Amino acid sequence: MLTRRIIPCLDVDRGRVVKGVKFFDHVDAGDPVEQAKRYQNDGADELVFYDITASHEGRDIMADLVAHVVEECFMPLTVGGGIRTIDDATRLIQAGAEKVSVNSAAVRNPKLINQIAEKFGRCATVLGLDANRIKIDGMEKWHVFVNGGRVDTGIDVMQWVKQAEASGAGEIVLNVMNADGTTAGYDLEMTAAVSEAVKIPVVASGGAGSPQHIFDVLTTGRADAALAASIFHFNKHSVPDVKRFLADRGVPVRII
């Protein structure tokens, strides 16, 4: 049985790690290099870095920061935010990222997913998906959002994940905005639906507040990995604590 991955997420805004609730009201959570070193020592399986305002503000990608992080850390690193072209993705891979995550630009130009997959392989091509539950005429819809969760594209989540997989995405990071930063638990229903709809790994994101929440999303939610931020950044729980909790309940994880 494949081990389940525990992945801290570092949201970066102008060189600092931040954390908010439902994409807003961000507070400072530390230096990204120091945070990365901490999580490597804690036995995290991977790290995800998102420049959360790059797409909205039209700024360049954070290749220099990635290069600094990989000088200090040796765990797999996924980077997203502000990737608009295959050249942007190439700069991040050359800086040391193992995977690149595309969101807004992929929605506007789905061929970008294919271009990255063709050049670097599916294993390096991640779809970052910001999803939200909305009501239209009394009916609930699951829509794809872009620009750091600011813009509703009107695209159906289930349609988009299938299209992205067909275009070459090798993994999906599903961040459900309604749950993001709330520490009230992941959206198990949406995570399970996406996991069942595609054959590639799905990383659950948004809402982790306890080891139980992570256990729930890896079992009931059928996710292949769990991404979390608040519970790790502010020392509510540690990566080793979460892994021991999971291992004690029969979930296969890598223990150091």
Long-range contacts (C-beta under 8 A, 24 or more apart in sequence): 1-252, 2-224, 2-252, 3-45, 3-252, 3-253, 3-254, 4-218, 4-223, 4-224, 4-225, 4-226, 4-246, 4-251, 4-252, 4-253, 5-45, 5-46, 5-203, 5-224, 5-225, 5-226, 5-254, 6-44, 6-45, 6-214, 6-225, 6-226, 6-228, 6-239, 6-242, 6-243, 6-246, 6-253, 7-44, 7-45, 7-46, 7-47, 7-48, 7-203, 7-225, 7-226, 7-227, 7-228, 8-35, 8-39, 8-44, 8-47, 8-48, 8-227, 8-228, 8-229, 8-232, 8-233, 8-239, 9-47, 9-48, 9-49, 9-50, 9-205, 9-227, 9-228, 9-229, 10-35, 10-36, 10-47, 10-48, 10-49, 10-50, 10-229, 11-50, 11-52, 11-229, 12-49, 12-50, 12-51, 12-52, 12-62, 12-65, 12-81, 13-51, 13-52, 13-53, 14-53, 15-62, 15-65, 17-233, 18-52, 19-181, 19-229, 19-230, 19-233, 19-234, 20-180, 20-181, 21-180, 21-181, 21-182, 22-149, 22-177, 22-178, 22-180, 22-181, 22-182, 23-52, 23-130, 23-148, 23-149, 23-150, 23-177, 23-180, 23-181, 26-52, 29-229, 29-233, 29-234, 30-233, 32-65, 32-69, 33-65, 33-68, 33-69, 33-72, 35-233, 36-69, 36-72, 36-73, 36-77, 37-72, 37-73, 39-75, 39-232, 39-239, 40-73, 40-74, 40-75, 42-238, 42-239, 42-240, 43-239, 43-240, 43-243, 43-254, 43-255, 43-256, 44-75, 44-239, 45-75, 45-76, 45-225, 45-254, 46-75, 46-76, 46-77, 46-78, 46-98, 46-225, 47-73, 47-75, 47-76, 47-77, 47-78, 48-77, 48-78, 48-79, 48-80, 48-101, 48-173, 48-227, 49-77, 49-78, 49-79, 49-80, 49-81, 50-79, 50-80, 50-81, 50-101, 50-128, 51-80, 51-81, 51-82, 52-81, 52-148, 53-81, 53-148, 54-81, 54-82, 55-81, 55-82, 55-84, 55-103, 55-104, 55-105, 55-146, 55-147, 55-148, 56-147, 56-148, 56-150, 61-88, 61-91, 61-92, 63-91, 63-92, 63-94, 63-95, 64-95, 66-92, 66-95, 66-96, 66-97, 67-95, 67-96, 69-96, 70-95, 70-96, 70-97, 78-126, 78-173, 80-126, 80-128, 80-173, 83-112, 84-112, 85-112, 86-112, 86-115, 86-116, 86-119, 89-115, 89-116, 89-119, 89-120, 90-119, 93-120, 93-124, 98-124, 99-123, 99-124, 99-125, 99-126, 99-171, 100-124, 100-125, 100-126, 101-126, 101-127, 101-128, 101-173, 102-126, 102-127, 102-128, 103-127, 103-128, 103-129, 103-130, 103-146, 104-146, 104-147, 106-164, 107-144, 107-146, 107-153, 107-155, 107-160, 108-146, 110-163, 110-164, 110-167, 111-167, 113-164, 113-167, 113-168, 113-169, 114-167, 114-168, 116-168, 117-167, 117-168, 117-169, 117-170, 118-168, 121-170, 122-168, 122-169, 122-170, 122-200, 123-170, 124-170, 125-168, 125-169, 125-170, 125-171, 126-169, 126-170, 126-171, 126-172, 126-173, 127-161, 127-164, 127-169, 127-171, 127-172, 127-173, 128-173, 128-175, 129-157, 129-160, 129-161, 129-164, 129-172, 129-173, 129-174, 129-175, 130-175, 130-177, 131-157, 131-174, 131-175, 131-176, 131-177, 131-190, 132-176, 132-177, 132-178, 133-176, 133-178, 133-187, 133-190, 142-190, 145-177, 149-177, 149-180, 157-190, 157-194, 158-193, 158-194, 158-197, 161-194, 161-197, 161-198, 162-197, 162-198, 165-198, 165-199, 165-200, 169-200, 170-200, 170-201, 171-200, 171-201, 171-202, 171-203, 172-198, 172-200, 172-201, 172-202, 172-203, 173-203, 173-205, 173-227, 174-202, 174-203, 174-204, 174-205, 174-206, 174-223, 175-205, 175-206, 175-227, 176-205, 176-206, 176-207, 177-206, 178-206, 179-206, 179-207, 180-205, 180-206, 180-207, 181-206, 181-207, 181-229, 181-230, 182-207, 182-209, 183-207, 183-208, 183-209, 183-210, 183-213, 183-230, 183-231, 183-236, 184-209, 185-209, 185-213, 185-216, 185-217, 186-213, 186-216, 186-217, 186-221, 186-223, 186-226, 187-221, 188-216, 188-217, 188-220, 188-221, 191-217, 191-221, 191-222, 191-223, 192-220, 192-221, 192-222, 195-221, 195-222, 195-223, 195-224, 196-222, 201-225, 203-227, 209-236, 210-237, 211-237, 211-241, 211-242, 211-245, 211-246, 212-245, 214-242, 214-245, 214-246, 215-245, 215-246, 215-249, 215-251, 218-246, 218-251, 219-251
